[in-house]
């Protein structure tokens, strides 16, 4: 069961950019009254900003583009607010993959980052993070900020041609420069899940948390690793006590946040959304896919999609609320007043709506 939120929910739309350029894969970051939004359309990345906690958003500004910008199944851009800068990341390629790839991926995609130091009015030339050309061609990655100039990016990596592994890189200067790539995890079975996006968070002490879907003994479960320096990562830790035996990729990752010094993850197994703290049994929330999570002072917000619309879970509540009768690939951030803001795809536009 779920309850329906009406009346106070005032939604707004961003996009589409053009009739033949529907908007996809919204991602947000927030700091104070500013909410930064990025999304993709056609073969370009766009940015829009709100300076009134999501009540209004600026006209989208084109950040960058390329011959091929993957924008399906969580492959879109990511955004982070660093000290004095807005940083956006995305995979961009030039040459189509051989054959008719179902998601239109490039054969030579690289993970690029762009910076703005004037609140998103102008953007720097793109910089490549991966130090092996074409390694992140799958287009699936995550980006996190500590809010003080530290950033960490993690991505699915195909270097070596022997399966998919997990790599990362750290910046300590707000995205100006990036470290040598580091191997976060390589599965003893030869590959991690080939098309489920990883998730990254940085806690108040600077510890980096990376979550991904693994492939071990026929199971595709979620795992977590930690690092204090962005170079050396802990042994991978399985999340939850159940398992998902699956000889396919569900194309669904999840999210990880830290609230009240507690790590909380959200992810999907079969048709159900779970919340889990490392070392503890997972808690089922509801049926759904494509979950996103955000930390609040009193707990977490979670948002996901279902065949009958977008649903959300508020801190302290056990029953989800319905936000919209349709929508896909939702994202959520918390605001300084303790509420949250949600965004999702809807018929070529990005719909944005507050969550009380």
N, C-alpha and C positions, 0 to 999 in steps of 0.2 A: 504494500500500500504506500501511497504518497499523498502529500497534501498539495493543493494548488495555490500558488502565490498570485494574487491579483491586486489591482488598485495602485499600490505604491510602486510597482515595477514599471519604470519608464525606459523603454528600449530605444536605441538609436542604431543607425546603420552607417557603415563606411564602405564605399565602393558600390557597385563594381567600377573598375577603372575605365572600362570600355565595354561595349556589347560583346566583343570577342575576347575580353580579358577578365573573366570572373576572378574574384578574390578568394584565396585559399589559405589555410593553415595559420590562423591568427596566433600570435604569442605576445604576452604583455609582461612588463616589469613596472613596479611602482616605487616611488620614494616621496614621502610627504604628500602634497596635493597633485604631484605629477604622475601621470600614467603614460607610459611609452608603449606604443603598439607597432608591431611589424607584421607583415603578411606578404604573400606572393601573388602575382598576377601575370599571366602569360610567361614571359621569360625575364621577369624583373622582380626586384624586392622593393617594398614600399614602407614608409614610416609615417605615423600620425601621432600627435601628442595631445594629451589633455592636461590642462593646468588647474582644473577645478574638480579633481577626484572623479573624473569620468563622466561629468554632466554633459560636456561638449568635447569634440575632437577637431583638430585642425585638418585642413585639406591634405590628403596624402602627398608625400614628397617621394620621388623616385630616388632610391639609394644607389642602386647598381643593377646591372643586367648582364646577360650572357646568352650564348647560343642555346644552352640548355640549363634550366634551373629546375631541379626536381621539386615537385610540389604536391605529391600524393602520399597518403598513409604516413603522416608525421615527418615528411621529408622537407618541410619548409624551413624558413629562417628562424633563428633564435635571437633573443635580445636581452641585454643586461645593462644595468646602470652602475657605472663605476665612478670613482671620485673624479668629478669634473668632466665626465665623458659618457656618451651613450654608445654602446657597442652592439653591432648586429653581425651575425654570422650566418653563412649559408654555403651550400655546395653549388659550384658553378662548373659547367663543362662546355666543351666545344664540339665533340664528335659523338654522334649517337652510338649506343652500344650495338654490337653486331646482332642482327636479327631484329625482330619486332618485340622489344622488351615491353612487358605489360604496363610498366610505369614510366616509360619514356626516359630511361636513365642514360647518362653519358658513359662513354668508355674511359674518359679521362677527367672525371670530376675532381676538383680540389676544394678543400674547405677554406673559404675566404672570410676575412673580417673587415668591417668598415667602422670608422669612428666619427663621431660628431662632438665638437666642443662648444657648439653654439645652439644647444637645445634642439638639434635636429634640422636646422635650416640648411646646412651644407654638410657634405660627407667626404671623408678622405678617400683616396684611391685604395682599392682593395689590397689586402696583404694575405698571402697564403700561409696557413698554419702547418699543414702537413709537409714533412721534409722528404717524403717519397711521392713523386708525382703520380696522381691517379689513384692513390690508396683509398680515399674516402668516397669512391665513386657511387656507393649505395645511397649516399645523401642523408644518412641518419646520424644525428649528432645531438649534443646538448651543450649548453653554455651557462655558467653560473658566476656570480660576483660576490665578493665579501663586502662590497660597498666602500672599500677603502683603497681601491687600486688593484686588488688581486682578482684575477679571473682564472677560470679553468674550463677547458673545452675537452670533451670526450666524444669519440666517434667510432663507428664500425669501420674497420680497416681491412683491406684486402692485399696488403703488401706480401710478397712472397708467393702468392697464387696458390696457397694451400689451405684455403678456408678463411672464414671471417674471424678476426680477433678484435680486441678492444684497446685503443690507443688514446693518449691524451697529451695535452700541452698546457703550460701555465704561463700567465703574464703577471708581472708584478708592477707594471706601470700603466695600468688602465687600457691595455690592448695595443700599446705602441710596439712592443716587441714580445716575442713568444719563445718559450724554451724549446730545446731539442725534444722531439717526440719521445714519449715513454710508453712502454708496454704495460698496460694495466692488468690484462688477463688474456690468456690463451687456453682454450679448453683442451684437456687431454684427449677428448674425442675428435679433435681436429677443427672444430668450429663452434662459435657461439651462434645464437639464433641470427639468421642471416638478414632479417628485415624487420626487427623490432628495435625501436629507438632506445638508446641509453638515457639515463637521467643523472644530473649532477646537482649537488648542493654544497654549500660551504657554511660551516657553523660559526658561531661567534668567536671561537678560538682559532679559526683559520683552518680547521680540519676539513679535508675534502672527502665527500662521500659520492661514490659512483655506483649506480644500479643498472643492471642489464638482464636480459633474458638469456639463459645459458642453454646448452645442449649437452646433456650427460645421460648416458645409458637409456636413450630414447625419451627422456623427459625434457620439457622446456619450462623450467622454473626460473624464478627471479633470484638473483644473487647480488650481494653488496660487498664492496671493498672500500677501505679507508686509507687516507694518507695525510701526513702532517706537512710534507714538503713538496707534494706533487710529483715526486720521483719514485719513491718506494711505497708500494701499496701492500696492505695486509692480505692475508689469505682470504680467498673468496668465501663468503658466508651465505648459505642458502636462507631464503626468507620463507617463513611459514613452515608448517609441518606436513601439508599435503603435497601432492605432485600432479603434474599434467603430462601423461604419456601422449605424445603427439608427434607424428611423422610429417610435420608440415610447419610452416611459419605462420603464426596468427597475425603478424604485422601490427602488433600492439605492445607498447612498452609500459609506461606508468609514470610515477613521480616520486620524489623523495624530498622531505623537508625536515627541519629541526625546529621544535617548539618546546619551550620549558626544559631545555637540555635533553630532550628526548627525540630520537630519530623515528620518524613515521613514514612508511612507504605506502603507496597505493598502486594496485596492479590488477590485472584480469587473469583468471584461470577458467577455462572453458567459457561459460556464459555469465560468470559472476565476478563482480568487483569486490576486492578485499582491501582492508587496511591491515598493516602489520608493522610491528616494532621488532627489530632484530633480536633473535633469541626467544621470542614469544610466539604463541599460536596466532595465526591470522584470524581476522574477524570479517565475516561476510557482511556486505553492505546491501547489495541489490544486484539484479541482473543488469548487464550493460557492457559497453565497450569503450575504449579510448578515454580512459580516466585521466584527469589532471588534478593536482592537489596544491594547496597553498596554506601556509602557516599563519595562525592567528595567536594572540596572547593566551586565549583560553582553549586552544585546540586546533583543529584543521578544518578547512573547507575542502570538499571534493566535488568534482563535476564530471559527468560522463554522458554519453548518448545512448539511446535505446531506439527500437523501431517506432516508438510512439512519442519521441521527443527528447529534449535535454533535461536531465535531472541533476540535482545538487543536494549535498548533505552539509548542514551547518554544524558548527561546534556545539557539542552537548546534546544534539538531537539524534534520535535513532531512526526516524522516518525521513526519507528524502522528500524534497519539494520538486514540483514541476516548474521549469522555467520557460519552456517553449514547446509547442507541439511538434516541431521538427528542428533539425540542426545536426551538424557533424563536427568532429574534431574540436571540442570545446577546450578552452583554457581559462584559468582563474588566477587572480591575484588579490591579496588583501590590501586594504586601505588603512590610513592612519587612524580612522575612527573605529576600527575593528570590524567593519563590514567588508564585503568583497565585491569585485567586479568580474563579470564573466564575458567571454567573447566566443563566437563560434561561426562556422560557415553556414550560410543559408541562401541557396539559389543565387550564387555568384556574388553575394555581398557578405560583409562581416557584420554580424549583429552583436551589439554590446548592451549589457543589461546589469544593473546592480543586483546584488544578492544581500538581503538584510542579515 
